[in-house]
Amino acid sequence: MGAQGFWATGGGWTLLTVLQILAILVWILLSLAFLLLADRKIWAGVQLRKGPNVVGPFGLLQSFADFLKFVLKEIVVPDGADKAVFLLAPLVSFTLGFAAWAVVPLAPGWVVANVNVGILYLFAISSLGVYGIIMGGWASNSKYPFLGSLRSAAQMVSYEVSIGFVIVTVIVLAGSMNLQTIVEKQAGGFWHWNILGGGGWKQLPMALVMIPMAVVFFISALAETNRPPFDLPEAESELVAGYQVEYSSTPYLLFMIGEYANIVLMCAMISILFFGGWQAPFPTGFTASWNPTAASFFGFLWFFAKVIFFFFLFAMTKAVVPRYRYDQLMRLGWKVFLPMSLAAVLLIAAYRVFGPAA
């Protein structure tokens, strides 16, 4: 049996899948290390200071030094805490933060699980994500973490609703819940991207709906991942870090890695749903003669560039926009974004049924 035959067997398929998962895990973890440094540098730049600049050239090794510090510190469990749940909570957040990446296409064919209901899978994983935070807040046996976890549960549930309706508009435009298919249908240049209607110049009127929906998705993603100006669950001035205040060492690190994995996932989802994923903003017929691996890598570079751009917007929002009050946060989610996204679903569906592209 040749090498090709081995990969077709059960053992070969399992080994290949494990290698794919490890490749994505390593890429995400390395990306998180440097994106976290970028987050701190951008924030420092806005405040006219240097940020991390001692560990390694330009401070490039700062994230790795922080990782080493967290791993070597003692794990402290508060008296009266439910030890099992207390230690399980950050593991749940960490695992779910990475599990969502299984259906995210990084380039043509670069996806661990190319399932037809990839968006439903993401909905399921994101809905479970709140459990890690609730478990951490409750198991700490302290009022501040518990208040922080309750805030987080209410906030994440509120903004998941508007995110869900925004994604429905994309599903209606693309006619598929497969993320790879959604990206493939945006090929041919930026005028085919979903933010401009997803069907070339003839569907450009839909940009009047889809551009606001992209903005709603971006702002809801900030709230969903507890990023400023919506970092109410871990508001330092009120809840001294919220649900994770009793955590230290590796459990705290797992919470933070899970949170940043979700932030980068949201950047990836904005790129895939609205900005063409791995598709270049101009026609790329010249890649047809390339080796398939080289063409895929070309697409991956475009995807990664878009993720970095949206992470930069996340970081700038954190540095520039003041924190919302909790009543403002809830009013924005339920009284503004929910009606807007519902109306957008109706408009997009009506256009698909009765419009010129029907």
TORKOL-4160 file (C-alpha; in steps of 0.2 Angstrom, whole numbers, padded with zeros to 4 digits, m for minus):
358
<pt num="1" X="0000" Y="0000" Z="0000"/>
<pt num="2" X="0007" Y="0017" Z="m0006"/>
<pt num="3" X="0008" Y="0033" Z="0004"/>
<pt num="4" X="m0008" Y="0039" Z="m0005"/>
<pt num="5" X="m0017" Y="0023" Z="0000"/>
<pt num="6" X="m0012" Y="0025" Z="0019"/>
<pt num="7" X="m0020" Y="0042" Z="0020"/>
<pt num="8" X="m0036" Y="0035" Z="0014"/>
<pt num="9" X="m0037" Y="0022" Z="0029"/>
<pt num="10" X="m0044" Y="0026" Z="0046"/>
<pt num="11" X="m0027" Y="0028" Z="0054"/>
<pt num="12" X="m0021" Y="0039" Z="0040"/>
<pt num="13" X="m0036" Y="0050" Z="0041"/>
<pt num="14" X="m0035" Y="0052" Z="0060"/>
<pt num="15" X="m0016" Y="0056" Z="0059"/>
<pt num="16" X="m0020" Y="0069" Z="0045"/>
<pt num="17" X="m0034" Y="0077" Z="0055"/>
<pt num="18" X="m0023" Y="0078" Z="0071"/>
<pt num="19" X="m0009" Y="0086" Z="0061"/>
<pt num="20" X="m0021" Y="0099" Z="0054"/>
<pt num="21" X="m0028" Y="0103" Z="0072"/>
<pt num="22" X="m0010" Y="0105" Z="0078"/>
<pt num="23" X="m0005" Y="0116" Z="0064"/>
<pt num="24" X="m0020" Y="0128" Z="0067"/>
<pt num="25" X="m0017" Y="0127" Z="0086"/>
<pt num="26" X="0001" Y="0132" Z="0084"/>
<pt num="27" X="m0003" Y="0146" Z="0071"/>
<pt num="28" X="m0017" Y="0153" Z="0083"/>
<pt num="29" X="m0006" Y="0152" Z="0098"/>
<pt num="30" X="0009" Y="0161" Z="0090"/>
<pt num="31" X="m0003" Y="0174" Z="0082"/>
<pt num="32" X="m0010" Y="0177" Z="0099"/>
<pt num="33" X="0007" Y="0180" Z="0107"/>
<pt num="34" X="0011" Y="0194" Z="0094"/>
<pt num="35" X="m0007" Y="0201" Z="0093"/>
<pt num="36" X="m0007" Y="0203" Z="0112"/>
<pt num="37" X="0010" Y="0212" Z="0110"/>
<pt num="38" X="0002" Y="0223" Z="0096"/>
<pt num="39" X="m0013" Y="0226" Z="0107"/>
<pt num="40" X="m0002" Y="0233" Z="0121"/>
<pt num="41" X="0009" Y="0243" Z="0109"/>
<pt num="42" X="m0006" Y="0251" Z="0100"/>
<pt num="43" X="m0014" Y="0256" Z="0117"/>
<pt num="44" X="0003" Y="0263" Z="0122"/>
<pt num="45" X="0005" Y="0273" Z="0106"/>
<pt num="46" X="m0012" Y="0281" Z="0108"/>
<pt num="47" X="m0007" Y="0286" Z="0126"/>
<pt num="48" X="0010" Y="0293" Z="0119"/>
<pt num="49" X="0021" Y="0280" Z="0129"/>
<pt num="50" X="0032" Y="0265" Z="0123"/>
<pt num="51" X="0023" Y="0250" Z="0129"/>
<pt num="52" X="0033" Y="0233" Z="0131"/>
<pt num="53" X="0051" Y="0236" Z="0124"/>
<pt num="54" X="0063" Y="0227" Z="0135"/>
<pt num="55" X="0061" Y="0208" Z="0133"/>
<pt num="56" X="0068" Y="0204" Z="0116"/>
<pt num="57" X="0071" Y="0217" Z="0102"/>
<pt num="58" X="0057" Y="0230" Z="0102"/>
<pt num="59" X="0049" Y="0219" Z="0116"/>
<pt num="60" X="0044" Y="0205" Z="0104"/>
<pt num="61" X="0047" Y="0192" Z="0117"/>
<pt num="62" X="0036" Y="0200" Z="0130"/>
<pt num="63" X="0021" Y="0188" Z="0128"/>
<pt num="64" X="0033" Y="0173" Z="0130"/>
<pt num="65" X="0040" Y="0180" Z="0146"/>
<pt num="66" X="0022" Y="0183" Z="0152"/>
<pt num="67" X="0018" Y="0165" Z="0148"/>
<pt num="68" X="0033" Y="0158" Z="0157"/>
<pt num="69" X="0029" Y="0169" Z="0172"/>
<pt num="70" X="0011" Y="0163" Z="0173"/>
<pt num="71" X="0016" Y="0144" Z="0171"/>
<pt num="72" X="0029" Y="0145" Z="0185"/>
<pt num="73" X="0018" Y="0155" Z="0198"/>
<pt num="74" X="0009" Y="0145" Z="0211"/>
<pt num="75" X="m0010" Y="0141" Z="0208"/>
<pt num="76" X="m0020" Y="0149" Z="0223"/>
<pt num="77" X="m0037" Y="0142" Z="0226"/>
<pt num="78" X="m0048" Y="0152" Z="0238"/>
<pt num="79" X="m0055" Y="0145" Z="0254"/>
<pt num="80" X="m0072" Y="0139" Z="0252"/>
<pt num="81" X="m0071" Y="0138" Z="0233"/>
<pt num="82" X="m0077" Y="0123" Z="0224"/>
<pt num="83" X="m0060" Y="0117" Z="0219"/>
<pt num="84" X="m0066" Y="0105" Z="0204"/>
<pt num="85" X="m0077" Y="0118" Z="0196"/>
<pt num="86" X="m0064" Y="0132" Z="0200"/>
<pt num="87" X="m0051" Y="0123" Z="0190"/>
<pt num="88" X="m0063" Y="0117" Z="0177"/>
<pt num="89" X="m0070" Y="0134" Z="0172"/>
<pt num="90" X="m0054" Y="0141" Z="0163"/>
<pt num="91" X="m0051" Y="0124" Z="0154"/>
<pt num="92" X="m0069" Y="0125" Z="0147"/>
<pt num="93" X="m0066" Y="0143" Z="0141"/>
<pt num="94" X="m0049" Y="0138" Z="0133"/>
<pt num="95" X="m0056" Y="0123" Z="0125"/>
<pt num="96" X="m0072" Y="0131" Z="0118"/>
<pt num="97" X="m0061" Y="0146" Z="0112"/>
<pt num="98" X="m0051" Y="0134" Z="0101"/>
<pt num="99" X="m0065" Y="0122" Z="0096"/>
<pt num="100" X="m0074" Y="0135" Z="0086"/>
<pt num="101" X="m0059" Y="0136" Z="0074"/>
<pt num="102" X="m0062" Y="0119" Z="0068"/>
<pt num="103" X="m0074" Y="0125" Z="0054"/>
<pt num="104" X="m0065" Y="0142" Z="0050"/>
<pt num="105" X="m0058" Y="0141" Z="0032"/>
<pt num="106" X="m0041" Y="0149" Z="0032"/>
<pt num="107" X="m0038" Y="0147" Z="0013"/>
<pt num="108" X="m0045" Y="0136" Z="m0001"/>
<pt num="109" X="m0046" Y="0119" Z="0007"/>
<pt num="110" X="m0037" Y="0124" Z="0023"/>
<pt num="111" X="m0051" Y="0119" Z="0035"/>
<pt num="112" X="m0051" Y="0105" Z="0048"/>
<pt num="113" X="m0070" Y="0101" Z="0046"/>
<pt num="114" X="m0078" Y="0108" Z="0030"/>
<pt num="115" X="m0096" Y="0105" Z="0037"/>
<pt num="116" X="m0112" Y="0111" Z="0028"/>
<pt num="117" X="m0119" Y="0119" Z="0044"/>
<pt num="118" X="m0103" Y="0127" Z="0050"/>
<pt num="119" X="m0112" Y="0143" Z="0055"/>
<pt num="120" X="m0124" Y="0132" Z="0066"/>
<pt num="121" X="m0108" Y="0124" Z="0074"/>
<pt num="122" X="m0101" Y="0141" Z="0078"/>
<pt num="123" X="m0118" Y="0146" Z="0086"/>
<pt num="124" X="m0117" Y="0131" Z="0097"/>
<pt num="125" X="m0099" Y="0134" Z="0103"/>
<pt num="126" X="m0102" Y="0152" Z="0106"/>
<pt num="127" X="m0118" Y="0148" Z="0116"/>
<pt num="128" X="m0108" Y="0136" Z="0127"/>
<pt num="129" X="m0094" Y="0149" Z="0130"/>
<pt num="130" X="m0103" Y="0158" Z="0143"/>
<pt num="131" X="m0103" Y="0143" Z="0154"/>
<pt num="132" X="m0084" Y="0144" Z="0158"/>
<pt num="133" X="m0087" Y="0162" Z="0164"/>
<pt num="134" X="m0102" Y="0157" Z="0175"/>
<pt num="135" X="m0093" Y="0142" Z="0182"/>
<pt num="136" X="m0078" Y="0153" Z="0186"/>
<pt num="137" X="m0088" Y="0167" Z="0195"/>
<pt num="138" X="m0099" Y="0155" Z="0205"/>
<pt num="139" X="m0085" Y="0143" Z="0210"/>
<pt num="140" X="m0074" Y="0157" Z="0217"/>
<pt num="141" X="m0086" Y="0159" Z="0232"/>
<pt num="142" X="m0085" Y="0178" Z="0231"/>
<pt num="143" X="m0097" Y="0191" Z="0227"/>
<pt num="144" X="m0087" Y="0201" Z="0215"/>
<pt num="145" X="m0083" Y="0187" Z="0203"/>
<pt num="146" X="m0101" Y="0181" Z="0204"/>
<pt num="147" X="m0107" Y="0198" Z="0200"/>
<pt num="148" X="m0095" Y="0199" Z="0185"/>
<pt num="149" X="m0100" Y="0182" Z="0179"/>
<pt num="150" X="m0119" Y="0187" Z="0179"/>
<pt num="151" X="m0115" Y="0203" Z="0170"/>
<pt num="152" X="m0106" Y="0193" Z="0157"/>
<pt num="153" X="m0120" Y="0180" Z="0155"/>
<pt num="154" X="m0133" Y="0194" Z="0152"/>
<pt num="155" X="m0121" Y="0203" Z="0140"/>
<pt num="156" X="m0116" Y="0188" Z="0129"/>
<pt num="157" X="m0134" Y="0182" Z="0128"/>
<pt num="158" X="m0140" Y="0199" Z="0123"/>
<pt num="159" X="m0128" Y="0202" Z="0109"/>
<pt num="160" X="m0128" Y="0184" Z="0102"/>
<pt num="161" X="m0146" Y="0188" Z="0097"/>
<pt num="162" X="m0141" Y="0203" Z="0086"/>
<pt num="163" X="m0125" Y="0193" Z="0079"/>
<pt num="164" X="m0137" Y="0179" Z="0075"/>
<pt num="165" X="m0148" Y="0190" Z="0064"/>
<pt num="166" X="m0134" Y="0198" Z="0056"/>
<pt num="167" X="m0127" Y="0181" Z="0051"/>
<pt num="168" X="m0144" Y="0176" Z="0044"/>
<pt num="169" X="m0143" Y="0191" Z="0032"/>
<pt num="170" X="m0126" Y="0183" Z="0025"/>
<pt num="171" X="m0134" Y="0166" Z="0024"/>
<pt num="172" X="m0149" Y="0173" Z="0014"/>
<pt num="173" X="m0136" Y="0182" Z="0002"/>
<pt num="174" X="m0125" Y="0167" Z="0000"/>
<pt num="175" X="m0138" Y="0153" Z="0001"/>
<pt num="176" X="m0127" Y="0142" Z="0011"/>
<pt num="177" X="m0122" Y="0139" Z="0029"/>
<pt num="178" X="m0105" Y="0132" Z="0024"/>
<pt num="179" X="m0091" Y="0145" Z="0028"/>
<pt num="180" X="m0080" Y="0139" Z="0013"/>
<pt num="181" X="m0095" Y="0141" Z="0001"/>
<pt num="182" X="m0099" Y="0159" Z="0008"/>
<pt num="183" X="m0081" Y="0164" Z="0004"/>
<pt num="184" X="m0080" Y="0156" Z="m0013"/>
<pt num="185" X="m0096" Y="0165" Z="m0018"/>
<pt num="186" X="m0087" Y="0182" Z="m0015"/>
<pt num="187" X="m0073" Y="0178" Z="m0028"/>
<pt num="188" X="m0069" Y="0190" Z="m0042"/>
<pt num="189" X="m0065" Y="0207" Z="m0033"/>
<pt num="190" X="m0071" Y="0218" Z="m0019"/>
<pt num="191" X="m0087" Y="0222" Z="m0028"/>
<pt num="192" X="m0093" Y="0204" Z="m0025"/>
<pt num="193" X="m0090" Y="0205" Z="m0006"/>
<pt num="194" X="m0105" Y="0203" Z="0005"/>
<pt num="195" X="m0103" Y="0220" Z="0012"/>
<pt num="196" X="m0107" Y="0227" Z="m0005"/>
<pt num="197" X="m0122" Y="0215" Z="m0008"/>
<pt num="198" X="m0112" Y="0199" Z="m0013"/>
<pt num="199" X="m0117" Y="0199" Z="m0031"/>
<pt num="200" X="m0107" Y="0211" Z="m0041"/>
<pt num="201" X="m0113" Y="0228" Z="m0047"/>
<pt num="202" X="m0131" Y="0222" Z="m0049"/>
<pt num="203" X="m0133" Y="0219" Z="m0031"/>
<pt num="204" X="m0125" Y="0235" Z="m0025"/>
<pt num="205" X="m0141" Y="0242" Z="m0018"/>
<pt num="206" X="m0140" Y="0229" Z="m0004"/>
<pt num="207" X="m0124" Y="0238" Z="0002"/>
<pt num="208" X="m0136" Y="0250" Z="0010"/>
<pt num="209" X="m0141" Y="0236" Z="0021"/>
<pt num="210" X="m0125" Y="0226" Z="0023"/>
<pt num="211" X="m0113" Y="0240" Z="0027"/>
<pt num="212" X="m0124" Y="0244" Z="0043"/>
<pt num="213" X="m0125" Y="0225" Z="0047"/>
<pt num="214" X="m0106" Y="0224" Z="0046"/>
<pt num="215" X="m0104" Y="0238" Z="0058"/>
<pt num="216" X="m0117" Y="0230" Z="0070"/>
<pt num="217" X="m0108" Y="0214" Z="0069"/>
<pt num="218" X="m0091" Y="0223" Z="0073"/>
<pt num="219" X="m0099" Y="0232" Z="0088"/>
<pt num="220" X="m0108" Y="0216" Z="0094"/>
<pt num="221" X="m0092" Y="0206" Z="0093"/>
<pt num="222" X="m0084" Y="0219" Z="0105"/>
<pt num="223" X="m0098" Y="0215" Z="0117"/>
<pt num="224" X="m0098" Y="0197" Z="0114"/>
<pt num="225" X="m0079" Y="0195" Z="0118"/>
<pt num="226" X="m0080" Y="0208" Z="0133"/>
<pt num="227" X="m0069" Y="0220" Z="0125"/>
<pt num="228" X="m0069" Y="0239" Z="0129"/>
<pt num="229" X="m0080" Y="0249" Z="0128"/>
<pt num="230" X="m0091" Y="0234" Z="0134"/>
<pt num="231" X="m0079" Y="0226" Z="0146"/>
<pt num="232" X="m0092" Y="0227" Z="0160"/>
<pt num="233" X="m0089" Y="0209" Z="0167"/>
<pt num="234" X="m0071" Y="0213" Z="0171"/>
<pt num="235" X="m0073" Y="0232" Z="0175"/>
<pt num="236" X="m0057" Y="0236" Z="0185"/>
<pt num="237" X="m0065" Y="0251" Z="0193"/>
<pt num="238" X="m0080" Y="0242" Z="0199"/>
<pt num="239" X="m0077" Y="0223" Z="0200"/>
<pt num="240" X="m0058" Y="0223" Z="0201"/>
<pt num="241" X="m0057" Y="0211" Z="0186"/>
<pt num="242" X="m0074" Y="0203" Z="0188"/>
<pt num="243" X="m0076" Y="0184" Z="0186"/>
<pt num="244" X="m0057" Y="0181" Z="0186"/>
<pt num="245" X="m0052" Y="0191" Z="0201"/>
<pt num="246" X="m0049" Y="0176" Z="0211"/>
<pt num="247" X="m0038" Y="0167" Z="0198"/>
<pt num="248" X="m0019" Y="0167" Z="0196"/>
<pt num="249" X="m0006" Y="0157" Z="0187"/>
<pt num="250" X="m0011" Y="0145" Z="0173"/>
<pt num="251" X="m0030" Y="0145" Z="0176"/>
<pt num="252" X="m0029" Y="0164" Z="0174"/>
<pt num="253" X="m0019" Y="0162" Z="0158"/>
<pt num="254" X="m0031" Y="0149" Z="0151"/>
<pt num="255" X="m0045" Y="0162" Z="0153"/>
<pt num="256" X="m0035" Y="0175" Z="0144"/>
<pt num="257" X="m0030" Y="0164" Z="0130"/>
<pt num="258" X="m0048" Y="0158" Z="0128"/>
<pt num="259" X="m0054" Y="0177" Z="0127"/>
<pt num="260" X="m0041" Y="0182" Z="0115"/>
<pt num="261" X="m0044" Y="0166" Z="0104"/>
<pt num="262" X="m0062" Y="0172" Z="0103"/>
<pt num="263" X="m0057" Y="0190" Z="0099"/>
<pt num="264" X="m0046" Y="0184" Z="0084"/>
<pt num="265" X="m0061" Y="0172" Z="0079"/>
<pt num="266" X="m0072" Y="0187" Z="0078"/>
<pt num="267" X="m0060" Y="0196" Z="0067"/>
<pt num="268" X="m0059" Y="0180" Z="0056"/>
<pt num="269" X="m0078" Y="0180" Z="0055"/>
<pt num="270" X="m0080" Y="0198" Z="0050"/>
<pt num="271" X="m0067" Y="0194" Z="0036"/>
<pt num="272" X="m0076" Y="0178" Z="0030"/>
<pt num="273" X="m0094" Y="0185" Z="0031"/>
<pt num="274" X="m0092" Y="0202" Z="0024"/>
<pt num="275" X="m0075" Y="0205" Z="0017"/>
<pt num="276" X="m0072" Y="0189" Z="0006"/>
<pt num="277" X="m0061" Y="0179" Z="0018"/>
<pt num="278" X="m0046" Y="0173" Z="0008"/>
<pt num="279" X="m0052" Y="0182" Z="m0008"/>
<pt num="280" X="m0041" Y="0196" Z="m0014"/>
<pt num="281" X="m0049" Y="0213" Z="m0017"/>
<pt num="282" X="m0045" Y="0211" Z="m0036"/>
<pt num="283" X="m0047" Y="0197" Z="m0048"/>
<pt num="284" X="m0033" Y="0184" Z="m0047"/>
<pt num="285" X="m0034" Y="0175" Z="m0063"/>
<pt num="286" X="m0015" Y="0174" Z="m0064"/>
<pt num="287" X="m0015" Y="0162" Z="m0049"/>
<pt num="288" X="m0024" Y="0149" Z="m0060"/>
<pt num="289" X="m0007" Y="0143" Z="m0067"/>
<pt num="290" X="0001" Y="0142" Z="m0050"/>
<pt num="291" X="0004" Y="0127" Z="m0040"/>
<pt num="292" X="m0012" Y="0124" Z="m0029"/>
<pt num="293" X="m0002" Y="0125" Z="m0013"/>
<pt num="294" X="0006" Y="0142" Z="m0018"/>
<pt num="295" X="m0012" Y="0148" Z="m0023"/>
<pt num="296" X="m0019" Y="0143" Z="m0006"/>
<pt num="297" X="m0004" Y="0151" Z="0003"/>
<pt num="298" X="m0008" Y="0167" Z="m0007"/>
<pt num="299" X="m0026" Y="0167" Z="m0001"/>
<pt num="300" X="m0020" Y="0163" Z="0017"/>
<pt num="301" X="m0010" Y="0179" Z="0017"/>
<pt num="302" X="m0025" Y="0189" Z="0012"/>
<pt num="303" X="m0035" Y="0181" Z="0025"/>
<pt num="304" X="m0022" Y="0184" Z="0038"/>
<pt num="305" X="m0020" Y="0203" Z="0033"/>
<pt num="306" X="m0039" Y="0206" Z="0035"/>
<pt num="307" X="m0038" Y="0197" Z="0052"/>
<pt num="308" X="m0024" Y="0209" Z="0058"/>
<pt num="309" X="m0033" Y="0224" Z="0051"/>
<pt num="310" X="m0049" Y="0220" Z="0061"/>
<pt num="311" X="m0039" Y="0216" Z="0076"/>
<pt num="312" X="m0031" Y="0234" Z="0074"/>
<pt num="313" X="m0048" Y="0241" Z="0074"/>
<pt num="314" X="m0052" Y="0231" Z="0090"/>
<pt num="315" X="m0037" Y="0238" Z="0099"/>
<pt num="316" X="m0040" Y="0256" Z="0093"/>
<pt num="317" X="m0058" Y="0255" Z="0100"/>
<pt num="318" X="m0051" Y="0249" Z="0117"/>
<pt num="319" X="m0039" Y="0263" Z="0117"/>
<pt num="320" X="m0051" Y="0277" Z="0111"/>
<pt num="321" X="m0069" Y="0274" Z="0116"/>
<pt num="322" X="m0074" Y="0276" Z="0135"/>
<pt num="323" X="m0083" Y="0262" Z="0144"/>
<pt num="324" X="m0102" Y="0261" Z="0142"/>
<pt num="325" X="m0113" Y="0261" Z="0157"/>
<pt num="326" X="m0123" Y="0244" Z="0159"/>
<pt num="327" X="m0140" Y="0252" Z="0155"/>
<pt num="328" X="m0132" Y="0259" Z="0139"/>
<pt num="329" X="m0125" Y="0243" Z="0135"/>
<pt num="330" X="m0142" Y="0234" Z="0136"/>
<pt num="331" X="m0151" Y="0248" Z="0128"/>
<pt num="332" X="m0140" Y="0247" Z="0113"/>
<pt num="333" X="m0141" Y="0228" Z="0111"/>
<pt num="334" X="m0160" Y="0226" Z="0113"/>
<pt num="335" X="m0167" Y="0243" Z="0107"/>
<pt num="336" X="m0156" Y="0247" Z="0093"/>
<pt num="337" X="m0146" Y="0232" Z="0086"/>
<pt num="338" X="m0160" Y="0219" Z="0088"/>
<pt num="339" X="m0173" Y="0229" Z="0078"/>
<pt num="340" X="m0160" Y="0234" Z="0065"/>
<pt num="341" X="m0155" Y="0217" Z="0062"/>
<pt num="342" X="m0172" Y="0210" Z="0061"/>
<pt num="343" X="m0177" Y="0223" Z="0048"/>
<pt num="344" X="m0161" Y="0219" Z="0038"/>
<pt num="345" X="m0166" Y="0201" Z="0038"/>
<pt num="346" X="m0183" Y="0206" Z="0031"/>
<pt num="347" X="m0176" Y="0217" Z="0018"/>
<pt num="348" X="m0162" Y="0205" Z="0012"/>
<pt num="349" X="m0175" Y="0191" Z="0011"/>
<pt num="350" X="m0187" Y="0202" Z="0001"/>
<pt num="351" X="m0174" Y="0208" Z="m0011"/>
<pt num="352" X="m0168" Y="0189" Z="m0014"/>
<pt num="353" X="m0186" Y="0184" Z="m0018"/>
<pt num="354" X="m0193" Y="0199" Z="m0027"/>
<pt num="355" X="m0177" Y="0209" Z="m0033"/>
<pt num="356" X="m0169" Y="0208" Z="m0050"/>
<pt num="357" X="m0157" Y="0194" Z="m0044"/>
<pt num="358" X="m0172" Y="0183" Z="m0040"/>
